[in-house]
């Protein structure tokens, strides 16, 4: 019985650790997506500038 209690406690700690890691990765993913959106906007702005310059 003690072995089961020990294993259960170990598994609970592992679940908590994995949950924290998941949360951290979710935050990093959100940041990366935000950075990518910003980069796409910058590229679009540069493309618009190039088109304007070519039309002059």
C-alpha positions in Angstrom: 0.0 0.0 0.0 2.8 2.4 0.8 4.3 1.9 -2.6 1.1 2.9 -4.2 0.9 6.1 -2.1 4.5 6.9 -3.0 3.9 6.3 -6.7 0.7 8.4 -6.6 2.6 11.3 -4.9 5.4 11.0 -7.5 2.9 11.1 -10.3 1.0 14.1 -8.8 4.3 16.0 -8.7 5.1 15.0 -12.2 1.7 16.2 -13.4 2.3 19.6 -11.6 5.7 19.9 -13.3 4.3 19.1 -16.7 1.5 21.6 -16.2 4.0 24.3 -15.3 6.1 23.4 -18.4 3.0 23.5 -20.6 2.0 26.9 -19.3 5.5 28.2 -19.9 5.6 26.9 -23.4 2.1 28.3 -24.1 3.4 31.8 -23.1 6.5 31.4 -25.3 4.3 30.3 -28.2 2.0 33.3 -27.7 5.1 35.6 -27.7 6.5 34.0 -30.8 3.2 34.4 -32.6 3.0 38.0 -31.6 6.5 38.6 -32.9 5.7 36.9 -36.1 2.6 39.1 -36.6 4.7 42.2 -36.1 7.3 40.9 -38.6 4.6 40.3 -41.2 3.3 43.8 -40.7 6.8 45.2 -41.2 7.3 43.2 -44.3 3.9 44.4 -45.7 4.9 48.0 -44.9 8.2 47.5 -46.7 6.5 46.0 -49.7 4.1 48.9 -49.9 7.0 51.3 -49.8 8.7 49.5 -52.6 5.5 49.5 -54.7 5.2 53.3 -54.1 8.8 53.9 -55.1 8.4 51.9 -58.3 5.3 53.9 -59.3 7.2 57.2 -59.1 
